[in-house]
C-alpha cells in the first residue's frame, strides 16, 4: 500500500495509474472506492487560473 496522493495515483512499483482510490476504513474512512480525481477540491479554479496564465503569456509574446 502507498499514499496515492503523493504519487497522483501512480503505483510506485508497476507504474499503473489507478483511476479509483479507496477511503481507508482503518484510518477512519468508509472503505468505499471513488474516482481519484474526485478527492481533489478546487480543480476547476486551478484549471481556470492556468488557462488565464497561458493566455497572458500568449499576449506578451504577441507584443514582444
C-alpha positions as CSV (number, residue, x, y, z in Angstrom):
1,X,0.0,0.0,0.0
2,X,1.2,3.5,-0.7
3,X,-0.1,7.1,-0.5
4,X,-1.9,7.6,-3.8
5,X,-2.0,11.4,-3.3
6,X,1.8,11.7,-3.2
7,X,2.1,9.9,-6.5
8,X,-1.0,11.1,-8.3
9,X,-2.4,7.6,-8.0
10,X,0.6,6.1,-9.9
11,X,1.8,2.8,-8.3
12,X,5.5,3.3,-7.5
13,X,6.2,-0.4,-8.3
14,X,4.4,-1.1,-11.6
15,X,3.7,2.5,-12.8
16,X,0.0,1.9,-13.3
17,X,-2.2,4.9,-12.7
18,X,-5.3,3.9,-10.7
19,X,-8.5,5.7,-11.7
20,X,-10.1,5.0,-8.3
21,X,-8.9,5.5,-4.7
22,X,-10.2,3.7,-1.6
23,X,-11.3,5.6,1.5
24,X,-9.3,3.6,4.1
25,X,-11.5,2.1,6.8
26,X,-8.8,1.5,9.4
27,X,-7.9,5.2,9.1
28,X,-11.5,6.3,9.9
29,X,-12.9,6.1,6.4
30,X,-15.8,4.2,4.8
31,X,-13.8,1.6,2.7
32,X,-15.6,2.8,-0.5
33,X,-13.9,3.3,-3.8
34,X,-14.4,6.5,-5.8
35,X,-12.7,8.3,-8.7
36,X,-9.2,9.5,-7.7
37,X,-9.7,13.0,-9.2
38,X,-12.9,13.4,-7.1
39,X,-10.7,13.6,-4.0
40,X,-9.2,16.9,-5.1
41,X,-11.2,20.1,-4.4
42,X,-10.9,23.3,-6.4
43,X,-9.5,21.8,-9.6
44,X,-11.9,23.9,-11.7
45,X,-10.4,27.1,-10.1
46,X,-6.9,25.9,-10.7
47,X,-7.5,25.0,-14.3
48,X,-9.2,28.4,-15.0
49,X,-6.2,30.2,-13.4
50,X,-3.7,28.1,-15.5
51,X,-5.7,28.9,-18.7
52,X,-5.6,32.6,-17.9
53,X,-1.8,32.5,-17.3
54,X,-1.3,30.7,-20.6
55,X,-3.4,33.3,-22.4
56,X,-1.4,36.1,-20.8
57,X,1.8,34.6,-21.9
58,X,0.4,34.4,-25.5
59,X,-0.4,38.1,-25.3
60,X,3.1,39.0,-24.0
61,X,4.7,37.1,-26.9
62,X,2.5,38.8,-29.5
63,X,3.8,42.2,-28.3
64,X,7.4,41.3,-27.8
